[in-house]
Amino acid sequence: MISWRKEITIPANIETVWKLFDIDQIQRIMPNVVEHKPIDIKEGVVGSTYLQTYQEGKRKESYIVTDIEHEETDVRKHHKIEFTLAKVFHIQAAYTLIKEDDNMTRFIYSGNNEGTNFLGRSLLKLGGTKNNEKVVNEFVELVRNEALKNN
């Protein structure tokens, strides 16, 4: 299993950053997600499911994303999802925003990726933590850059 936790400070209002995670804005911070359709929306968000399609090059992969944690207050926003990719990886990812002040937000991106079978575990070992760190760093920088565009 590979786990990650990356924390940065974004010089933007917490609401500005949080809006980037809205269903109609998600492609700004996840450009490879070419489709994100609600399947079953639950009151209170937790348990809601979405059909998400990810494209890398010519390869497209669709999977079901489930909301497993959700909190939304004036000073803290938190959302955690999980999905199984290609029957090979079980992924959980959490996005947490903490209001430092009116124009400063702490963004914490954490999660884990676990191989569901021999192939998945082998691929994670081959991919290594360096590649995962690169993906995580690129994601938090994209969130920062998109938030600053709205500031």
C-alpha positions as CSV (number, residue, x, y, z in Angstrom):
1,M,0.0,0.0,0.0
2,I,1.1,3.5,-0.8
3,S,-0.1,6.3,1.5
4,W,0.4,10.1,1.2
5,R,-0.3,13.3,3.1
6,K,0.7,16.7,1.6
7,E,-0.1,20.0,3.3
8,I,0.2,23.4,1.7
9,T,-1.1,26.9,2.5
10,I,-3.1,28.7,-0.2
11,P,-3.4,32.5,-0.1
12,A,-7.1,32.4,-0.8
13,N,-10.4,32.3,1.0
14,I,-11.6,28.8,2.1
15,E,-14.8,29.1,0.1
16,T,-12.9,29.9,-3.1
17,V,-10.8,26.8,-2.7
18,W,-13.8,24.6,-1.7
19,K,-15.7,25.6,-4.8
20,L,-13.0,23.9,-6.9
21,F,-14.3,20.6,-5.6
22,D,-17.9,21.2,-6.8
23,I,-19.1,18.8,-9.4
24,D,-19.2,21.4,-12.1
25,Q,-15.6,22.6,-11.3
26,I,-13.9,19.3,-10.7
27,Q,-12.2,19.2,-14.1
28,R,-10.3,22.4,-13.3
29,I,-8.3,20.4,-10.6
30,M,-8.6,17.0,-12.2
31,P,-8.3,17.6,-15.9
32,N,-8.0,13.8,-16.7
33,V,-11.5,13.2,-15.3
34,V,-13.5,13.5,-18.5
35,E,-16.8,12.6,-16.9
36,H,-18.3,12.9,-13.4
37,K,-22.0,12.0,-13.3
38,P,-24.0,11.7,-10.1
39,I,-25.6,8.2,-9.7
40,D,-27.2,8.4,-6.3
41,I,-27.0,11.6,-4.2
42,K,-27.7,11.1,-0.5
43,E,-28.9,13.8,2.0
44,G,-25.8,14.8,3.9
45,V,-23.5,13.7,1.0
46,V,-22.0,10.5,2.7
47,G,-23.0,7.4,0.7
48,S,-23.5,9.4,-2.5
49,T,-22.1,7.7,-5.6
50,Y,-20.8,9.0,-9.0
51,L,-19.7,7.5,-12.2
52,Q,-16.3,8.9,-13.0
53,T,-14.3,8.4,-16.2
54,Y,-10.6,9.0,-16.2
55,Q,-8.6,9.3,-19.5
56,E,-4.9,9.1,-19.9
57,G,-3.8,9.2,-23.5
58,K,-6.2,6.9,-25.4
59,R,-7.0,4.8,-22.4
60,K,-10.3,5.5,-20.6
61,E,-11.3,3.9,-17.3
62,S,-14.7,4.3,-15.6
63,Y,-15.4,3.5,-12.0
64,I,-17.8,4.3,-9.2
65,V,-16.7,6.9,-6.6
66,T,-18.4,6.8,-3.2
67,D,-18.4,9.7,-0.7
68,I,-17.4,8.2,2.7
69,E,-16.8,11.4,4.8
70,H,-18.1,14.9,4.5
71,E,-17.9,17.9,6.8
72,E,-18.6,21.5,6.0
73,T,-18.3,24.3,8.5
74,D,-17.1,27.9,8.2
75,V,-13.6,27.0,9.4
76,R,-13.2,23.4,8.1
77,K,-14.2,21.6,5.0
78,H,-13.5,17.9,4.6
79,H,-14.4,15.3,1.9
80,K,-13.2,11.7,1.6
81,I,-13.9,9.4,-1.3
82,E,-13.1,5.9,-2.3
83,F,-13.1,3.9,-5.5
84,T,-11.7,0.7,-7.1
85,L,-9.8,1.3,-10.3
86,A,-9.7,-1.4,-13.0
87,K,-10.3,-4.1,-10.3
88,V,-6.7,-3.6,-9.4
89,F,-6.4,-0.7,-7.0
90,H,-8.6,0.4,-4.1
91,I,-8.0,4.1,-3.6
92,Q,-9.1,6.5,-0.8
93,A,-8.5,10.2,-1.0
94,A,-9.3,13.0,1.4
95,Y,-9.4,16.7,0.8
96,T,-9.3,18.9,4.0
97,L,-9.4,22.7,4.1
98,I,-8.8,24.7,7.2
99,K,-9.4,28.4,7.4
100,E,-6.3,30.2,8.7
101,D,-7.9,33.6,8.2
102,D,-10.1,35.3,5.6
103,N,-7.5,35.1,2.9
104,M,-5.4,32.0,3.9
105,T,-6.4,28.4,3.7
106,R,-4.5,25.3,4.7
107,F,-5.1,22.4,2.2
108,I,-4.4,18.8,3.3
109,Y,-4.5,16.1,0.6
110,S,-4.2,12.6,2.0
111,G,-5.0,9.1,1.0
112,N,-3.9,5.6,0.2
113,N,-3.7,3.3,-2.8
114,E,-3.8,-0.4,-2.1
115,G,-3.4,-3.3,-4.6
116,T,-6.5,-5.5,-4.5
117,N,-4.7,-8.5,-6.0
118,F,-1.2,-9.7,-7.0
119,L,-1.2,-7.5,-10.1
120,G,-2.2,-4.4,-8.2
121,R,0.4,-5.0,-5.4
122,S,3.1,-5.6,-8.0
123,L,2.3,-2.5,-10.0
124,L,2.4,-0.4,-6.8
125,K,5.8,-1.7,-6.0
126,L,7.0,-1.0,-9.6
127,G,5.5,2.5,-9.7
128,G,7.1,3.3,-6.3
129,T,6.6,6.2,-4.0
130,K,8.6,8.7,-6.1
131,N,6.0,8.6,-8.9
132,N,3.2,8.8,-6.4
133,E,4.8,11.9,-4.7
134,K,5.1,13.6,-8.1
135,V,1.3,13.0,-8.8
136,V,0.4,14.3,-5.3
137,N,2.6,17.4,-5.6
138,E,1.2,18.2,-9.0
139,F,-2.3,17.9,-7.7
140,V,-1.9,20.2,-4.7
141,E,-0.1,22.8,-6.9
142,L,-2.9,22.7,-9.5
143,V,-5.4,23.3,-6.7
144,R,-3.3,26.2,-5.5
145,N,-3.0,27.7,-9.0
146,E,-6.7,27.3,-9.8
147,A,-7.7,28.9,-6.4
148,L,-5.4,31.9,-7.1
149,K,-7.1,32.4,-10.5
150,N,-10.4,33.0,-8.6
151,N,-8.9,35.3,-6.1
